[in-house]
Amino acid sequence: MYVILLLISVIMVFPFYWMAVSSLKTPAELAALPPVWWPSSPSVESYKDIFEVIPFGRSILNSLVVTTAATISILLTSIMAGYVFAKYSFRGKNVLFVIVLSTMMVPQFVLIVPLYHMMNGLGLVNTFFGLILPNMANAFGIFLMKQFIEGIPDDLIEAARLDGASEFKILWTVIVPLLKPAASALILFAFVYQWNNFLWPLTIVQSPEMNTVVLALNSLRSYTTSVEYTNVVMAGATIGILPSVLLFIWLQKFFIEGIAMTGIKG
């Protein structure tokens, strides 16, 4: 079993290893046959070049602003909506929840044209708010939080109500502190999705100054035609995945716990 898991892990990790190693190679080593598995003299020049050929630093900042804002918004809206669906009874609740879940089945490209017209009508094309607004809520996040909150005993909520706590105070002082595993999983899912989102930024961004990381890397396509600049492209890709990898390492324990505790419930 361990041998099989190790083999699968190597297969999954190898593309990332090759990307990082290729960013340290010289053009001659990139073109060498058989392949060079480790550069004889690793060089970080490609990491300097990536910030010179495109405004990569500005793109990273743009992605951090958009991704952080969208992730926080998704977390807040998912917690509030999940709490309502999990602990409140009202007419039409199940129908409304099914409608929310059904939005997960709608492909993103179907919504691109109407969303663009909405943002254009609001004057939000080529703005941070235009990038963030369509991604401020997420049906999967609502579902994840509902599944987790349903497992929290109702006695805790009733005790807080008897103590005179308001519904908002119950939510933020009783429920939220118990949501760390589920919230960590949702933060990771939302961050990775928003960081790697390509179609919507490609649609609404009209100037290089507003490019996100994925759009900046897309602008490097012309460099992939020459082995001479492949290390620059690989350096940009390596930097581009670092925030997601670091966030996963930080939240790994809570992420696994959150998926285990929410994914097995019907």
C-alpha positions in Angstrom: 0.0 0.0 0.0 2.8 2.4 0.9 4.6 1.6 -2.3 1.5 2.4 -4.4 0.9 5.6 -2.5 4.5 6.6 -3.0 4.3 5.9 -6.7 1.1 8.0 -7.0 2.7 10.8 -5.1 5.8 10.8 -7.3 3.6 10.9 -10.4 1.6 13.9 -9.0 4.6 15.8 -7.8 6.8 15.3 -10.8 5.3 18.0 -13.0 5.9 20.6 -10.3 9.4 19.3 -9.8 10.1 19.6 -13.5 8.7 23.1 -13.7 10.8 24.3 -10.8 14.0 22.6 -12.0 13.5 23.9 -15.6 13.3 27.5 -14.3 16.9 27.0 -13.0 18.3 25.5 -16.2 20.2 27.2 -19.0 18.7 27.2 -22.5 21.2 24.5 -23.5 20.2 22.2 -20.7 16.5 22.8 -21.6 17.2 21.6 -25.1 19.5 18.7 -24.1 18.6 15.1 -25.0 18.5 13.0 -22.9 16.8 15.4 -20.4 18.9 17.1 -17.7 17.3 16.1 -14.4 19.2 18.7 -12.4 21.1 21.7 -13.7 24.9 21.6 -13.3 24.9 25.3 -12.2 21.4 26.3 -11.1 20.7 30.0 -12.0 18.0 32.3 -10.7 18.4 34.7 -13.6 15.1 33.6 -15.1 13.3 34.8 -11.9 14.8 38.3 -12.4 13.9 38.2 -16.1 10.2 37.4 -15.5 9.8 40.8 -13.7 11.5 42.6 -16.6 9.7 41.2 -19.6 6.2 41.7 -18.1 4.9 43.7 -15.1 4.7 40.5 -13.0 4.9 42.2 -9.6 1.8 44.3 -10.4 0.0 41.2 -11.6 0.8 39.3 -8.3 -0.5 42.3 -6.3 -3.7 42.4 -8.4 -4.3 38.7 -7.9 -3.7 39.0 -4.1 -6.2 41.9 -3.9 -8.9 40.2 -6.0 -8.4 36.7 -4.5 -8.3 37.8 -0.9 -11.4 40.0 -1.2 -13.4 37.3 -3.0 -12.2 34.6 -0.5 -13.3 36.6 2.5 -16.6 37.5 0.9 -17.3 33.8 0.0 -16.4 32.8 3.6 -18.8 35.3 5.1 -21.7 34.7 2.8 -21.3 30.9 3.1 -21.3 31.0 6.9 -24.4 33.2 7.1 -26.4 31.3 4.4 -25.2 27.9 5.7 -26.3 28.8 9.2 -29.8 29.8 8.0 -30.2 26.6 5.9 -28.9 24.4 8.7 -30.7 25.8 11.8 -33.8 27.7 10.6 -37.1 26.3 9.4 -39.1 28.4 7.0 -41.5 27.8 4.1 -39.7 27.0 0.9 -36.3 26.3 2.5 -35.7 23.1 0.7 -36.7 24.5 -2.6 -34.5 27.5 -2.2 -31.6 25.3 -1.2 -32.0 23.1 -4.3 -32.1 26.3 -6.4 -28.8 27.4 -4.8 -27.2 24.0 -5.4 -28.4 24.0 -9.0 -26.3 27.0 -9.8 -23.3 24.7 -9.4 -24.4 22.9 -12.6 -24.3 26.0 -14.7 -21.0 26.3 -16.7 -19.1 29.5 -16.1 -18.9 30.3 -19.9 -22.7 30.4 -20.1 -22.7 33.4 -17.7 -19.9 35.3 -19.2 -21.9 37.4 -21.7 -24.7 38.5 -19.3 -22.2 39.2 -16.5 -20.1 41.3 -18.8 -23.1 43.3 -19.9 -24.0 43.8 -16.2 -20.5 45.0 -15.2 -20.4 47.2 -18.3 -23.7 48.8 -17.4 -22.4 49.5 -13.9 -19.2 50.9 -15.2 -17.1 48.2 -13.5 -15.2 46.9 -16.6 -11.5 46.8 -16.0 -11.8 47.5 -12.3 -11.1 45.5 -9.1 -14.7 45.5 -8.1 -15.7 44.2 -11.5 -13.4 41.3 -11.0 -14.6 40.6 -7.5 -18.4 41.2 -7.6 -19.5 38.1 -9.6 -17.4 35.8 -7.2 -18.6 37.2 -3.8 -20.8 34.1 -3.1 -20.4 30.5 -3.9 -23.0 27.7 -3.8 -20.4 25.0 -2.9 -19.4 27.1 0.1 -23.0 27.4 1.3 -23.4 23.6 0.9 -20.2 22.9 2.8 -21.1 25.2 5.7 -24.6 23.9 5.9 -23.3 20.3 6.2 -20.9 21.2 8.9 -23.3 23.5 10.9 -25.9 20.8 10.9 -23.6 18.7 13.2 -23.4 21.4 15.8 -25.9 20.6 18.7 -29.0 22.8 18.8 -28.6 22.9 22.6 -25.7 25.3 22.3 -27.8 27.7 20.3 -30.8 27.4 22.6 -28.6 28.0 25.6 -27.2 31.2 24.0 -30.8 32.4 23.2 -31.8 31.8 26.8 -28.9 34.0 27.9 -30.3 36.8 25.7 -27.8 36.6 22.9 -29.0 38.0 19.5 -28.9 35.8 16.4 -25.8 37.6 15.1 -24.0 37.2 18.4 -24.9 33.5 18.4 -23.5 33.1 14.9 -20.2 34.9 15.5 -19.5 33.8 19.1 -21.0 30.3 19.2 -21.1 28.9 15.7 -18.1 30.5 14.0 -15.5 29.3 16.6 -16.5 25.8 15.9 -16.1 26.1 12.1 -12.4 26.2 11.9 -12.0 22.9 9.9 -14.8 23.6 7.5 -13.7 27.3 7.1 -10.1 26.2 6.4 -11.3 23.9 3.7 -13.5 26.6 2.1 -10.7 29.2 2.3 -8.4 26.9 0.4 -11.0 25.9 -2.2 -12.0 29.5 -2.8 -8.5 30.9 -2.8 -7.2 28.4 -5.3 -10.2 28.8 -7.6 -10.0 32.6 -7.6 -6.2 32.7 -7.9 -6.4 30.4 -11.0 -9.5 31.9 -12.5 -8.8 32.7 -16.1 -12.0 33.1 -18.1 -13.6 36.0 -16.2 -10.4 38.1 -15.8 -9.8 37.6 -19.5 -13.2 38.9 -20.3 -13.3 42.0 -18.1 -9.7 43.1 -17.9 -8.7 45.5 -20.7 -5.4 46.9 -19.7 -2.0 45.2 -18.7 -2.1 47.2 -15.4 -5.1 45.2 -14.3 -3.8 41.8 -15.3 -3.9 39.0 -12.8 -1.2 36.3 -12.5 -2.9 33.9 -14.9 -3.3 36.7 -17.5 0.3 37.7 -17.1 1.4 34.1 -17.6 -0.9 33.9 -20.7 0.9 36.9 -22.2 4.1 34.8 -22.1 2.8 32.4 -24.8 5.0 34.0 -27.4 8.1 33.0 -25.3 7.2 29.3 -25.3 8.0 29.1 -29.0 11.7 29.4 -28.2 13.7 27.2 -25.9 15.8 30.2 -25.0 13.0 31.7 -22.9 11.4 28.5 -21.6 13.1 28.9 -18.2 11.5 32.4 -17.9 8.1 30.9 -18.5 8.8 28.2 -15.9 9.9 30.7 -13.4 6.7 32.6 -13.8 4.6 29.5 -13.4 6.6 28.5 -10.3 6.0 31.9 -8.7 2.4 31.7 -9.7 1.6 28.5 -7.8 3.5 29.4 -4.6 0.7 31.2 -2.8 -1.7 28.3 -3.3 1.0 25.8 -2.1 1.9 27.8 0.9 -1.7 28.2 1.9 -2.3 24.5 1.6 0.7 23.7 3.7 -0.6 26.2 6.4 -4.2 24.8 6.3 -3.5 21.2 5.5 -4.4 19.8 8.9 -7.7 21.7 9.1 -8.4 21.1 5.4 -8.3 17.3 5.7 -10.3 17.4 8.9 -13.0 19.7 7.4 -13.4 17.5 4.3 -13.6 14.3 6.5 -16.3 15.9 8.7 -18.5 17.4 6.0 -18.1 15.0 3.1 -19.5 11.9 4.8 -22.9 13.5 5.8 -26.0 12.9 3.7 
